[in-house]
Amino acid sequence: MQININLATHPYEDSSRFWTYWGTGLALLGLATALLVFLAATSFINASKDRAQMSKLRTEIAAYDQDKGRAEAILNQPQNRTLRDRSRFLNELFQRKAFSWTRVFEDLERVMPARLHIVSIHPGMSADNNLEIKLVVAGDSREQALDLVRKMEGSRRFKQTQIESERSDVTATNNGDRVQFDISALYVPSAEATASGGMN
């Protein structure tokens, strides 16, 4: 008995090579999928921890706010007004003791642009009981004052720096100043200055 096979209609197929290629591809795809699932699960778990931490912090802040409100209500009672006023006075005194003229001038020297100088400086307390300085500076261009504000904001010692007013004089004064600016900023003393204390 003779069997004839027509190779033209039944071509030979190497199935082992086919399954090797596709099996490798499917394995890599499975690993990538598993990695993505792991990363997604890890991110979800971390996000849940962050949400829990934020919720805890909000609860603590709310509790602190309630304590602060109760303390302020007690201090605002007529029989406690003397104690409240004395407490505010002492707090302001401690804040003023943290102010050091030497430190302030050193900090200003680091940020003061060329051809700009201080005309006057006045320390004080802001409405929210922070150290505040008011500067009057003069120079020959507005850009110098803007540069000073940018440098003060970039410093760790000055916050909320702003130009409150500006005056120009086209005739210029004897020292060549053509513009003058009133600048206010909150002053943050260094830890060393606060520890040593004293207005010097």
Summary of the structure (lengths in Angstrom):
residues: 200
radius of gyration: 35.5
end to end distance: 119.9
largest distance: 126.0
contacts: 464
relative contact order: 0.09
helix: 56%
strand: 20%
